[in-house]
Amino acid sequence: MALAGLVVSLASFLVACSAAFFAYRQVDAARVANALPVVLDLLGEFEQTRAERYFVGNELARYPPELGVWELPDEAREKVLRVLHYLDHLGLLVDRGLADVEAIAGFAGGAIVALWTALAPYIEVEREKRQRDRDPVDAGYQEYFEDLAARMAELDPPEIRRHLRSFRR
């Protein structure tokens, strides 16, 4: 009798674990599905920031990094801010697991690393200014972008693209 009770308890436990596992998977799938439109919009915006990315990569160096971001001339600041906000938002999605880091790396990883290299001196100056001003809200200025660039550098975007091409053969 005790053995039958143990078997029934064990079976109930296994059914409950199975149900919990499938419920977790369903919630996870719903979370990703809800994030998909946002991710697609951000990837589309990557193309829309082409002119601004070109400016950052080829013309921003005309301005001294000591200006930081917010003291750049208006036109330059607007271009830089568009790129910064885009990449910080994309970094947030990657950090929260709402965008696949390898897909982002294959699509834009090299550009993200190059943009970080160009913008990091301006961001560092901006962080120092905010620290001096004791601005607690913006103390982590562009941390998601920095994290995203570090992840892209670790993943080796060209290698990811080579890996993807191997599946097409």
C-alpha positions as CSV (number, residue, x, y, z in Angstrom):
1,M,0.0,0.0,0.0
2,A,2.8,2.4,0.9
3,L,4.5,1.5,-2.4
4,A,1.4,2.4,-4.4
5,G,1.2,5.7,-2.6
6,L,4.8,6.4,-3.3
7,V,4.4,5.6,-7.0
8,V,1.3,7.9,-7.2
9,S,3.2,10.7,-5.4
10,L,6.2,10.3,-7.7
11,A,3.9,10.3,-10.8
12,S,2.2,13.5,-9.6
13,F,5.5,15.1,-8.9
14,L,6.7,14.3,-12.4
15,V,3.5,15.6,-14.0
16,A,3.8,18.9,-12.0
17,C,7.5,19.3,-13.0
18,S,6.6,18.7,-16.6
19,A,3.8,21.2,-16.5
20,A,6.0,23.8,-14.8
21,F,8.7,23.2,-17.5
22,F,6.3,23.7,-20.3
23,A,4.7,26.7,-18.7
24,Y,8.2,28.3,-18.3
25,R,9.0,27.6,-22.0
26,Q,5.6,29.1,-23.0
27,V,6.3,32.3,-21.0
28,D,9.8,32.5,-22.5
29,A,8.5,32.1,-26.0
30,A,5.8,34.8,-25.4
31,R,8.5,37.2,-24.0
32,V,10.6,36.7,-27.1
33,A,7.6,37.0,-29.4
34,N,6.6,40.3,-27.7
35,A,10.1,41.7,-28.2
36,L,10.3,40.7,-31.9
37,P,8.6,43.8,-33.3
38,V,10.9,46.0,-31.2
39,V,14.0,44.1,-32.4
40,L,12.9,44.3,-36.0
41,D,12.4,48.0,-35.7
42,L,15.8,48.5,-34.2
43,L,17.4,46.4,-37.0
44,G,15.6,48.5,-39.5
45,E,16.7,51.7,-37.8
46,F,20.3,50.5,-38.3
47,E,20.0,51.2,-42.0
48,Q,18.3,54.5,-41.2
49,T,21.3,55.6,-39.2
50,R,23.7,55.1,-42.1
51,A,24.6,58.8,-42.6
52,E,25.0,59.3,-38.9
53,R,27.2,56.2,-38.6
54,Y,29.3,57.5,-41.5
55,F,29.7,60.9,-39.7
56,V,30.9,59.2,-36.5
57,G,33.3,57.0,-38.3
58,N,34.8,59.6,-40.7
59,E,34.1,63.1,-39.5
60,L,33.6,63.1,-35.7
61,A,37.4,63.1,-35.1
62,R,37.5,66.8,-36.2
63,Y,36.0,67.7,-32.8
64,P,38.1,67.2,-29.7
65,P,36.9,64.5,-27.3
66,E,37.2,67.0,-24.5
67,L,33.8,68.3,-25.6
68,G,32.2,65.1,-24.5
69,V,28.9,64.5,-26.3
70,W,26.6,67.4,-25.2
71,E,29.1,70.2,-25.9
72,L,29.5,69.1,-29.6
73,P,28.1,71.6,-32.1
74,D,24.4,71.1,-32.6
75,E,24.5,69.2,-36.0
76,A,27.4,66.9,-34.8
77,R,25.7,66.3,-31.5
78,E,22.4,65.3,-33.1
79,K,24.1,62.8,-35.3
80,V,26.1,61.4,-32.4
81,L,23.1,61.2,-30.2
82,R,21.1,59.3,-32.8
83,V,23.8,56.7,-33.0
84,L,24.3,56.5,-29.2
85,H,20.7,56.2,-28.4
86,Y,20.2,53.5,-31.0
87,L,23.1,51.4,-29.8
88,D,22.3,51.9,-26.1
89,H,18.8,50.6,-26.8
90,L,20.1,47.7,-28.8
91,G,22.5,46.9,-26.0
92,L,19.7,46.9,-23.5
93,L,17.7,44.3,-25.6
94,V,20.8,42.1,-25.8
95,D,21.5,42.4,-22.1
96,R,17.9,41.4,-21.2
97,G,18.0,38.5,-23.6
98,L,15.4,40.0,-25.9
99,A,17.7,40.1,-28.9
100,D,20.1,37.3,-29.9
101,V,23.6,38.5,-29.4
102,E,25.0,36.3,-32.2
103,A,22.5,37.5,-34.7
104,I,23.3,41.1,-33.8
105,A,27.0,40.3,-34.1
106,G,26.6,38.7,-37.5
107,F,24.5,41.6,-38.7
108,A,26.2,44.7,-37.2
109,G,29.0,43.5,-34.9
110,G,31.9,45.0,-36.7
111,A,30.2,48.3,-37.1
112,I,29.3,48.4,-33.4
113,V,32.9,47.8,-32.3
114,A,34.1,50.5,-34.7
115,L,31.5,52.9,-33.5
116,W,32.5,52.2,-29.9
117,T,36.1,52.9,-30.8
118,A,35.2,56.2,-32.3
119,L,32.7,57.3,-29.6
120,A,34.4,56.0,-26.4
121,P,36.6,59.0,-25.8
122,Y,33.6,61.3,-26.0
123,I,31.5,59.0,-23.8
124,E,34.3,58.8,-21.2
125,V,34.5,62.6,-21.0
126,E,30.7,62.8,-20.7
127,R,30.8,60.3,-17.9
128,E,33.5,62.3,-16.1
129,K,31.4,65.5,-16.4
130,R,28.4,63.7,-15.0
131,Q,30.4,62.3,-12.2
132,R,31.7,65.8,-11.3
133,D,28.1,67.1,-11.4
134,R,27.0,64.1,-9.2
135,D,24.3,63.2,-11.7
136,P,23.0,60.0,-10.2
137,V,20.5,59.4,-13.0
138,D,23.0,59.4,-15.8
139,A,26.0,58.0,-13.9
140,G,26.0,54.9,-16.2
141,Y,25.9,56.9,-19.4
142,Q,25.9,54.5,-22.4
143,E,26.7,51.4,-20.3
144,Y,24.5,49.2,-22.5
145,F,26.3,50.4,-25.6
146,E,29.7,49.7,-24.0
147,D,28.6,46.2,-22.9
148,L,27.2,45.5,-26.4
149,A,30.5,46.6,-28.0
150,A,32.4,44.3,-25.6
151,R,30.2,41.4,-26.5
152,M,30.6,42.0,-30.2
153,A,34.4,42.1,-29.8
154,E,34.4,38.8,-27.9
155,L,32.2,37.1,-30.5
156,D,34.3,37.9,-33.5
157,P,31.6,39.0,-36.0
158,P,33.6,38.0,-39.1
159,E,33.9,34.5,-37.7
160,I,30.1,34.4,-37.1
161,R,29.4,35.4,-40.7
162,R,31.8,32.7,-42.0
163,H,30.0,30.2,-39.8
164,L,26.7,31.3,-41.3
165,R,28.0,31.0,-44.9
166,S,29.1,27.4,-44.2
167,F,25.4,26.5,-43.8
168,R,24.5,27.7,-47.3
169,R,26.9,25.3,-49.0
